[in-house]
Amino acid sequence: MNLYGTDLNLLTVFDALMAERHVTRAGERLGLSQPATSNALARLRQLTRDELFVRSGGRLQPTPTAIALAQQIQPALQQIAAALQREQPFEPATSDRVFTIGMTDYVEFALLPKLLERLQQVASEVKLQIRAGERSQLLALLDSGEADLICGLFPEQIAWHEGQRLFREEFVCVCRQDHPSIGDTLSLEDYLSVSHLLVSIKGDRTGPIDTLLVGHLLCI
């Protein structure tokens, strides 16, 4: 394809549509009107010969072609932005930058105190803005640029995200000391036979353990 005849601004429209999944909000993010954003989407569809986004439940869902394109376009746009910014090297000791970090509630509890203690030692003027949320909300914050980084459990890392393992955790089973059917050991059969308590911020009726059990054709 000859890029000289291609409007590369369409790539930023595509990126905004992937992040917002909504024509009007994507336009607002770019400072474009809704008709202008719709027109850009029509041109993108013509350019790629694919529908790219289909409406479902009030949101735009990307097609397989759009998902494949995003894995290449998003890193390319990030590289272009980095090349144009030419920022000075980051100096923790003198920086007064505000970093926005998205965290799940558990990671905030487990990690934030140590992080604040370390910052006080090496970057005392740096400020943190913490955005709490669950997995999908945090990913949306990162994709939209509202968060500099996010911390949580992300078993399926998307191609354009860079990730690093911070620590490993294990699940444990807790029951009352005088439980009538659980003694010093706990078998899988015992675990499945007793009642369970699920704590969910979102009010979900199932959790990750349920998902794991379903994969083994088991249930609580």
C-alpha positions as CSV (number, residue, x, y, z in Angstrom):
1,M,0.0,0.0,0.0
2,N,1.2,3.5,-0.9
3,L,1.0,5.5,2.4
4,Y,1.4,8.8,0.6
5,G,-2.2,8.6,-0.5
6,T,-3.5,7.5,2.9
7,D,-4.8,9.8,5.6
8,L,-2.8,8.6,8.6
9,N,-5.1,10.5,11.0
10,L,-7.5,7.6,10.5
11,L,-5.2,5.5,12.6
12,T,-5.8,7.7,15.7
13,V,-9.6,7.5,15.0
14,F,-9.3,3.7,14.9
15,D,-7.3,3.7,18.1
16,A,-9.9,5.9,19.9
17,L,-12.7,3.7,18.6
18,M,-10.9,0.6,20.0
19,A,-10.6,2.3,23.4
20,E,-14.0,3.8,23.7
21,R,-16.2,1.4,21.7
22,H,-18.5,4.3,21.0
23,V,-18.4,6.8,18.1
24,T,-19.4,9.9,20.1
25,R,-17.0,9.3,22.9
26,A,-14.2,8.5,20.5
27,G,-14.9,11.8,18.8
28,E,-14.9,13.7,22.1
29,R,-11.5,12.1,22.9
30,L,-10.1,13.4,19.6
31,G,-11.9,16.7,19.5
32,L,-14.1,15.6,16.6
33,S,-17.8,15.9,16.0
34,Q,-19.9,12.7,15.9
35,P,-20.5,13.1,12.1
36,A,-16.8,13.6,11.5
37,T,-16.0,10.5,13.5
38,S,-18.6,8.5,11.7
39,N,-17.2,9.7,8.4
40,A,-13.7,8.6,9.4
41,L,-15.0,5.2,10.4
42,A,-16.6,4.8,7.0
43,R,-13.3,5.7,5.4
44,L,-11.5,3.1,7.6
45,R,-14.0,0.5,6.5
46,Q,-13.4,1.3,2.9
47,L,-9.6,1.3,3.4
48,T,-9.5,-2.1,5.2
49,R,-12.4,-3.6,3.3
50,D,-13.9,-4.8,6.7
51,E,-16.7,-3.7,8.9
52,L,-14.2,-3.2,11.8
53,F,-16.9,-2.5,14.4
54,V,-20.4,-3.8,14.8
55,R,-23.0,-2.4,17.2
56,S,-24.0,-4.7,20.1
57,G,-25.9,-3.6,23.2
58,G,-25.2,0.1,22.7
59,R,-21.4,-0.5,22.2
60,L,-19.2,-1.1,19.2
61,Q,-17.6,-4.6,19.2
62,P,-14.4,-5.0,17.1
63,T,-14.3,-7.6,14.4
64,P,-11.5,-10.1,14.3
65,T,-9.8,-7.9,11.6
66,A,-10.0,-4.9,13.9
67,I,-8.5,-6.8,16.8
68,A,-5.6,-8.0,14.6
69,L,-5.1,-4.4,13.3
70,A,-5.1,-3.0,16.8
71,Q,-2.2,-5.3,17.9
72,Q,-0.1,-3.6,15.2
73,I,-1.5,0.0,15.2
74,Q,-1.4,0.6,18.9
75,P,2.3,-0.1,19.4
76,A,3.1,1.9,16.3
77,L,1.2,5.0,17.6
78,Q,3.0,4.6,21.0
79,Q,6.4,4.6,19.3
80,I,5.5,7.7,17.2
81,A,4.3,9.5,20.3
82,A,7.5,8.6,22.2
83,A,9.7,9.8,19.3
84,L,7.9,13.1,19.1
85,Q,7.9,13.8,22.9
86,R,11.7,13.6,23.4
87,E,11.3,13.9,27.1
88,Q,14.2,14.5,29.4
89,P,15.5,11.4,31.3
90,F,13.4,10.7,34.4
91,E,15.2,11.7,37.6
92,P,13.3,10.3,40.6
93,A,15.1,12.4,43.2
94,T,14.0,15.7,41.6
95,S,10.8,14.8,39.8
96,D,7.4,16.2,41.1
97,R,5.4,14.3,38.5
98,V,2.0,12.9,39.4
99,F,1.5,9.2,38.4
100,T,-1.9,7.7,38.0
101,I,-2.0,4.0,38.9
102,G,-5.0,1.7,38.6
103,M,-5.2,-1.0,41.2
104,T,-7.5,-3.8,42.3
105,D,-8.5,-3.6,45.9
106,Y,-6.3,-6.5,47.0
107,V,-3.2,-5.2,45.2
108,E,-3.8,-1.8,46.8
109,F,-3.8,-3.5,50.2
110,A,-0.8,-5.7,49.5
111,L,1.4,-3.3,47.5
112,L,0.6,0.3,48.2
113,P,2.1,0.7,51.7
114,K,5.5,-0.6,50.5
115,L,5.3,1.5,47.4
116,L,4.7,4.7,49.3
117,E,7.5,3.8,51.7
118,R,9.9,3.3,48.8
119,L,8.8,6.5,47.1
120,Q,9.5,8.5,50.3
121,Q,13.1,7.2,50.2
122,V,13.9,7.8,46.5
123,A,11.3,10.2,45.0
124,S,9.8,12.2,47.9
125,E,8.2,14.8,45.6
126,V,6.5,12.3,43.3
127,K,2.7,12.1,43.8
128,L,0.4,9.1,43.2
129,Q,-3.2,9.2,42.2
130,I,-4.8,5.8,42.7
131,R,-7.8,4.6,40.6
132,A,-9.5,1.6,42.1
133,G,-11.4,-0.9,39.9
134,E,-11.6,-4.4,38.6
135,R,-9.8,-6.0,35.7
136,S,-11.8,-4.7,32.7
137,Q,-12.1,-1.2,34.2
138,L,-8.3,-1.0,34.8
139,L,-7.6,-2.1,31.2
140,A,-9.9,0.6,29.9
141,L,-8.1,3.2,32.0
142,L,-4.7,2.1,30.6
143,D,-6.0,2.0,27.0
144,S,-7.6,5.5,27.2
145,G,-4.4,7.0,28.7
146,E,-6.1,7.8,32.0
147,A,-3.7,5.6,33.9
148,D,0.1,5.4,33.5
149,L,0.1,1.8,34.7
150,I,-2.2,-0.7,36.3
151,C,-1.6,-3.4,38.9
152,G,-3.8,-6.5,39.3
153,L,-4.3,-10.1,38.1
154,F,-4.2,-10.1,34.3
155,P,-3.8,-13.7,33.1
156,E,-4.3,-12.9,29.4
157,Q,-2.0,-10.0,28.6
158,I,-3.0,-8.1,25.4
159,A,-0.3,-7.8,22.8
160,W,0.2,-4.0,23.1
161,H,0.5,-4.1,26.9
162,E,3.9,-4.5,28.5
163,G,3.7,-6.5,31.7
164,Q,5.9,-7.6,34.6
165,R,5.2,-10.0,37.4
166,L,5.4,-8.2,40.8
167,F,4.7,-11.1,43.1
168,R,3.0,-14.5,43.3
169,E,0.1,-15.4,45.6
170,E,-1.7,-18.6,46.5
171,F,-5.2,-19.4,47.5
172,V,-5.9,-20.8,50.9
173,C,-9.0,-22.4,52.4
174,V,-10.4,-21.0,55.7
175,C,-13.0,-22.6,57.9
176,R,-14.0,-22.4,61.5
177,Q,-11.9,-24.3,64.0
178,D,-14.7,-26.7,65.1
179,H,-16.1,-27.4,61.6
180,P,-18.2,-30.5,61.8
181,S,-17.0,-32.2,58.6
182,I,-13.5,-30.8,58.1
183,G,-10.6,-32.0,60.2
184,D,-6.8,-31.5,60.0
185,T,-6.8,-32.2,56.2
186,L,-9.1,-31.1,53.4
187,S,-9.7,-33.3,50.4
188,L,-11.3,-32.1,47.1
189,E,-14.4,-34.1,47.9
190,D,-14.7,-32.4,51.3
191,Y,-14.2,-29.0,49.7
192,L,-16.9,-29.5,47.2
193,S,-19.4,-30.9,49.7
194,V,-19.5,-28.0,52.1
195,S,-21.1,-24.5,51.9
196,H,-19.0,-21.6,50.7
197,L,-19.0,-17.8,51.1
198,L,-18.2,-15.6,48.1
199,V,-17.1,-12.0,48.7
200,S,-17.5,-9.9,45.5
201,I,-17.2,-6.2,45.0
202,K,-19.3,-6.3,41.9
203,G,-21.9,-8.7,43.4
204,D,-21.0,-11.6,41.1
205,R,-22.5,-15.0,41.9
206,T,-19.3,-16.8,40.8
207,G,-15.6,-16.2,41.3
208,P,-12.3,-17.5,39.9
209,I,-12.5,-20.7,41.8
210,D,-15.8,-21.5,40.2
211,T,-14.3,-20.9,36.8
212,L,-11.5,-23.2,37.6
213,L,-13.8,-25.9,38.8
214,V,-16.0,-25.7,35.7
215,G,-12.9,-26.3,33.6
216,H,-12.6,-29.6,35.4
217,L,-16.3,-30.4,35.1
218,L,-16.8,-29.7,38.9
219,C,-19.0,-27.3,40.8
220,I,-19.6,-26.2,44.4
